[in-house]
Amino acid sequence: MLSTPVQAAADLAARLTGARRALLAVFAGAISVLAFAPIHAWPVLFLSFGLLVWLLDGCHACHAELRDRLKCAALTGFWFGFGYFLTGLYWIAEAFLVEPWRHGWLIPFVMTALPGGMALFYAAAAALAMMLWRPGAARDGRVELGGDQLGEVVARRRHASWRRKDAQYPLRSRTGAPGVGVCSSPSSVNPQSRFSSSSWAL
C-alpha cells in the first residue's frame, strides 16, 4: 500500500489536464537529464519516470475510449520527451554562438524543432504503453515480467558471449574484424535464451 501523501500526489498528478499536465511532463523530462554526466544523480529517474507513470495513469482513468487514451498518452509522452531533449541537447546552441550576430537568431528554432522531433519517439512509446496499460501501483499483476526468467536470460547471454569471445581470439589474428563479424553474427542469437510463455501475463 502506498502511503497517504504519495497516493495524494499520484491522484493530483493523474487529474491534471491541459497546460498543467504538459508543464509537469516537461518538468519530469527535464530533470531526467540530471541522471547523466556531469551530475550523475541517477536516483532522480525514480521521480521523473514516476511522474510520467502517474500522468499516464490519469490518461487511463480519465478517458473511457481507447482513442482518447492514446491521444492523451501520446501528448504526455511528447511533452516528457520535449523537456528531456530540450535540457539534454542544450549544448547544440553553443555552435550558434561562435558568431552570434550571424547565427544566434536560429537558436530558438533549433532548440524547439530538434527536441520536438526527438520527442515524437517518446510520444509513440507512451501511446504503445497505453495499449497495454493497467492502472494501480501493482498494475493488477497482469503485465508482469518474471524476474527469475529475466535473470536466467541475462546470465545465459553473457555466458554465451564470453565463450564466443574466447573462441574468436585466434580467428581475429588471422581474419581481422571482418572475419570475426561474419563468424559471430549467426551465433549472436542463443535459442536457449528465450522468455518462457509463463513469464508474461497480460
N, C-alpha and C positions, 0 to 999 in steps of 0.2 A: 504494500500500500504506500502510495505517495503521501508525504506529509501535507498538511493543510496549506501552508504557504506555497509550496511547489505546485500543488493542484490548482490553487487560485491563480497563480501565474500562468499555468498552462491554459486554463479556461479563458483568461484575459487575452492571451495571445491568439487563441483559436477564434475568438469572437471579433477580432479586428477586421475591418474592411477598408477598402479604398486606399487613400493615401497613407493612412496609419499602418496598414498591413504592408504596403510597399516599403515604407521607411524602415519598419522593423526588419524586413527581409534584407534590405540594403545594408543595414547596420550589422546583421548577423553575418552576411557575406564579407563585409569589410573587416570585421575583427578576426575572421579566419586567417587572414594574412599574417597575423601575429605568431602563428604557429611555425612560420618559416624563418630562415635566416634574415637578419642577424639576431632576431629576438628569441626564436625557438621556444616560444610559450605554447607548446603543443596542447596543454590541457584546455586552452580556450576553445578547441574544437568541440569539446563536450557541451559547451554553452552555445556555440554558434549553430551546430547541427541539431542540438536540442531545440533551439528556437525554430529552426526550419521544420522539424518534425511536428512541433505544436501548431505551426501555421498550416501545415498540410492536414493535420487532424481537423482544423477548422474548415478546410475545403471539403472534407468528407462529411463533417457533421452538419454544415450549414446548407448543403446542396443535396437534393434528393436525386436529381438526374445525373447520369454519368457524364453527359456532355458538359454540364455546368461544373462538375467536379474537376474534369480535365482542364477546363479553361482556367479555373481558379488555381489549380496546381501549377499549370504552365506559367502563369503570370507570377506566382510566388517564386518559382524556381528561377524565372528570368531575373527578377529583382535581386534575388540572392546572388546569382552569378554576376550581375552587373556590379554590385557592391564589391564582390570578391576581386574581379578583374580591374575595377576602377582603382582600387588601392594597390593591388598586386602589380599592375603594369604602369605605375606612376613614372618609373624611370624612362619610359619611352619619350615622355615630354622633354626630357633633358636634351635630346637630339635636336629639338627645335629651338633650343635656347643658345645654340652656338652662334647664330646670327639672328637674334630675336626680332630685329627690325624687319627682317625679310620673312621669317617663317613662324614667328610667335603667334600670329593670328590663327594658325592651323591647330594649335593645341586644343582649344575647346572641341573642335570637330573630331580630332584623333582620339581624344580621351573620352568621347561618348560613343563614337562609331565602333571602335575596336572592342571595348568592353561589352557593348550591346550585341555585337556579332558573336562574341565568345559566349555570352550569357544564353544564347539560344540552345547550347548543349545542355545547360542546367535546366532550361525550360522543358526540353524533351525528356530528360531524365526524370524530372518531377512528375510530368504527365504520365510517363510509363509506370512510375511507382504508384501513382494514384489508381491505376487499373487493377493493382493487386493490394490496395491499401486496406488495412484493418484498424479500426480505432482502438484506443486504450493503450495503457503502458505496456501491457503484456501482448498486444497485437492479437488477442484472442487465442494465441497459440496456434494459429492456422498458417502463418507464414514463418517457418522455422527452419533453420539450418542446423543439422546435427553437429555439435562441436567435436564429438569423437571422430565422426567421419571426416570432417574438415582437417583435423589434426593428422589423421592417417594419410589423407591425400597429400598433404604438405610434406610429411615425412618420407613417403614413398617417392615423391617427385624429387626431393633433394638427394635421396639415396641414389636414384637412377642418374641424376645429373652428375654426381660425384663419380660414379662408375664410368660414365661416358668420358668425363674429362681425363681420368686416369688412362683410359684406353687410347685417347687421342694424342697423347704427347709424342709417341713415336711417329704417328701419322703426320703430325704438324711439322716435324722437322723435314719431311720428305715432300709433302704436297703444299705446305703453306696454308694460309687461311682459307682459300677457296676449296681445297680438298676437304678440310675439316668441316666446312659448312655443308658441302654436298653429302658427306657421310653422316653428319649429325642431324640433318633435317628429318629423315624418315624416323629416326629413333627419338625425336623430341616428344612424341606422344606415347605415354605409357598406358596401355589398355587396361592395366590393373588399377590405375588411379582414376576412378570414376565415382561420382556420388551414387550411392545406392538409392533406390526408389523410395525407401523409407525415410531418407534424410530430409525430404521436402514434404511438407503437409500444407496444402493450400485450401 
